[in-house]
Amino acid sequence: MIVRAAVVPTPPLLVPELVAGTDADVTAVRAACLAVTTRLTSAAPHWVAVGAGPAGVLGPDAAGTFAGFGVDVPVRMSDAATSTPDPVMPLSALVTGLLRAQSAAEDVTVHLVPPDLAPDECFALGEHLADTAEPVGLLVAADGSHRHGARAPGRPDDRAGPFDDAVHDALAGADVKALMALDPALAAELGAEGRAPWQVLAGVLARGAWSADARLMIPFGVAYHFAVLDPVR
């Protein structure tokens, strides 16, 4: 049973050792992520997570490191994890492990989905996760388009704005149909790897009515989506 769901982005800037100083945008993104995940932990200390990456599942004993991004900051999927940190763990899983520790969740199991996974397969995974017997929080760790404006890491694209506005509206409305209407081809062209994880979320949301609190930030040319979603009992 998913007792609360949350959506966060996956920027490496969440790691203090990677970005020194007091940049206001960095501080704002970190605070927004922690606010969302703290609310998730307040509802459930045990998490399942969904992020983009090679298909697979990372259990609570998994560990990784941000060494591939320039600094050897280890993260674990539980405080009891004993595995050697994986130097090539996908970013979505690394960020999940980082936020788990920062927000004092006990453990998380991460489901990685390829960014090109078909919408119906994403939806089916969401339905499966919704059927979990234990009360857990769901964290969706994924980014929007990286093609927003002059600061975009990718080539700017005028379609990025409408795309991420549509994602924001879908999250704010807990709108299953709108999430499932996101076009995989357009998402790929815009560098929005969050499309597949968000459509997994749609499969979870389809099991009932939900209320949502959502926010969109685009500080570095990349769309960062934040949301907290609660089932309406």
LUMBAVO-415509 format. One record per residue (C-alpha): x, y, z; residue in three letters. Coordinates in pm, whole numbers, plus 32768, in hexadecimal, padded with zeros to 4 digits. Each point is the difference from the previous one (the first is absolute). Example, Ala and Ser with C-alpha at 12.3 -4.5 7.8 and 13.67 -1.06 7.14 Angstrom:
BEGIN
84CE7E3E830Cala;808981587FBEser;
END
This chain:
BEGIN
800080008000met;808F814F7F96ile;7FAD80EE811Bval;80A281337F60arg;80B680467EBAala;810581067FB7ala;80B580857ECEval;815B809B7FFFval;810B804E7EFApro;81597F617FF4thr;810681157FDBpro;815E7FAA807Cpro;8008815C809Dleu;7F427F658124leu;81537F818078val;80A2811A80CBpro;815C7F817FB0glu;7FBE80307E8Cleu;7F8C816A8012val;80AF80E380F5ala;7F8A81588066gly;7EA7808F803Ethr;7F5D80197EABasp;7E958062803Dala;7F737F1B7EF2asp;80C37ED58082val;7F8C80478161thr;7E96801B7F8Bala;800B7EB67F42val;809B7F488127arg;7EFF808F80EFala;7EE07FA47F1Bala;807B7E987FDEcys;802D7FD68175leu;7EAB8097804Bala;7F5B7F017F1Aval;80BE7ED0807Fthr;7FD68064816Cthr;7E8A80027FC6arg;801E7EA97F62leu;80BA7F76812Cthr;7EFE809380EDser;7EFE7F1C7F5Cala;80DB7ECB7FD2ala;81657FB2806Epro;80187EEC7EFBhis;800B80687E92trp;7FEC7F747EA4val;809180DE7EF1ala;7FF1801A7E86val;810C80A17F2Cgly;80927FF97EA3ala;81177F087FBBgly;804D7EA67F7Bpro;7EE17F1B805Eala;802D7F618154gly;7FBA800F8173val;80F08077810Fleu;7FA77F7E8159gly;804180998157pro;815C7F65800Fasp;807680BE7ECAala;80FB811C8013ala;809680F27F06gly;80E981287FE4thr;8007814F7F4Ephe;816C7FBF7FA2ala;7F9C80017E91gly;7F8E81678029phe;8148806E809Agly;7FEA7FB98172val;7FF87EB980BFasp;7EC8803780D0val;7F677EAD8053pro;7E8B7FC68024val;7F407ED38081arg;7E9D7F897FD0met;7FEB7FB58174ser;80D480498131asp;80437E8B8019ala;80827FDB7E9Cala;814F7F4E7FEFthr;80397FEC7E88ser;8134809E7F63thr;7F95814D7F62pro;7FB77FD67E8Dasp;80C781057F3Bpro;7F107FF47ED8val;7EB3800880B8met;7F0280D07F39pro;7FD18167806Eleu;7E937FCE805Cser;80637EF080F8ala;812180CC808Dleu;7F1B8128803Fval;7EFD7F1A809Cthr;81037F7780F1gly;807B815D8054leu;7EA380848048leu;7FA57EC980C6arg;8119804780F1ala;7FBF8176800Fgln;7E907FCD8051ser;80387EDC80F0ala;7F417EF37F43ala;80617EA48075glu;80267F577EAEasp;7FA1800D7E92val;7FE17F0A7EE1thr;804480A67EB1val;7F577F937EBEhis;80C3807B7ED1leu;7F44802A7EB9val;809C80497EACpro;7FA9815E7F82pro;7F6D7F637EC4asp;7F207F0580B5leu;7EAB7FF17F5Aala;7EE880BD80B3pro;7F2D7EC88035asp;81267F4C80A2glu;803F812C80E2cys;7E9380048064phe;80037E8A804Bala;812B802880E5leu;7F49811580B8gly;7ED37F208032glu;80E57EF18087his;80A580F080F6leu;7EAB80788073ala;7FAD7E9B8065asp;811A7FE680FEthr;7F767F7C8147ala;80D980CD80EDglu;7FBE81758031pro;811880B67F48val;804F81537F6Egly;8041801D7E8Aleu;811780E47F86leu;801380527E8Dval;8158808F7FB1ala;800980917EA0ala;8049813A7F38asp;7F4480C37EF9gly;808E80947EC1ser;816480877FFDhis;7FB480EC7EDEarg;7F73813380ADhis;8091814D7F92gly;8160808A7FEFala;80847F3B812Carg;7F8F7EB37F74ala;81067EEA8001pro;7F597F817EC5gly;7FAA80D37ECFarg;7EDD80E9805Cpro;7EB37F8A7F78asp;7EBD80CA8004asp;7F397EC1803Farg;80A27FD08155ala;7F28810680ABgly;7EAE7F717F97pro;80797E9F8048phe;806780448166asp;7ED280DD803Easp;7F2F7ED27F9Fala;80C57F2380EFval;7FD280FA8119his;7E8A80197FC1asp;7FE27E847FF6ala;80B77FDB814Bleu;7F3F811D80A3ala;7EBA7F5F7F99gly;806E7E998045ala;7F827FD17E9Dasp;803A7E9C7F86val;7F8980437E9Clys;80E081307FDDala;81307F42807Dleu;7FB97EE37F11met;7FD780F97EE1ala;816E80698019leu;809D7FA97EB2asp;81327F1C801Epro;8097807F7EBBala;7FDC816E8062leu;80867FBA815Dala;81337F587F69ala;803D81267F14glu;7FEB80EF8128leu;80E27F2F80E0gly;7EE87FC780FCala;805D7EB08098glu;7EEB802B8100gly;7EF27F9B7F0Aarg;80187E8C804Fala;80108025817Epro;7EDB80F57FF8trp;7F337F047F3Agln;80547EFA8108val;7F6E80F980F9leu;7EC9800F7F27ala;7FCC7E8B8039gly;8009803C8177val;7F1581297FF1leu;7F047F3D7F30ala;7FA87F2E8130arg;7F42811980AFgly;7FCD81748035ala;812780D98063trp;804281648071ser;814180A87F92ala;80E98120804Aasp;80EE80427EDEala;811180F67FA4arg;80D9803D7ECDleu;815880A48007met;80E1803F7ED1ile;813780A5808Fpro;810E7F707F1Cphe;7F4A7FBC7EBAgly;7F827EB18089val;7E9C7FCC807Cala;7FF47F888169tyr;7EAE7F7D806Dhis;7F9A7FDC816Dphe;7EBC7F6B8080ala;7F637F5D812Dval;7ECC7F2C7FBDleu;7F187F6B8104asp;7EE77F037FD3pro;7EA8808A8049val;7F637F1480FBarg;
END
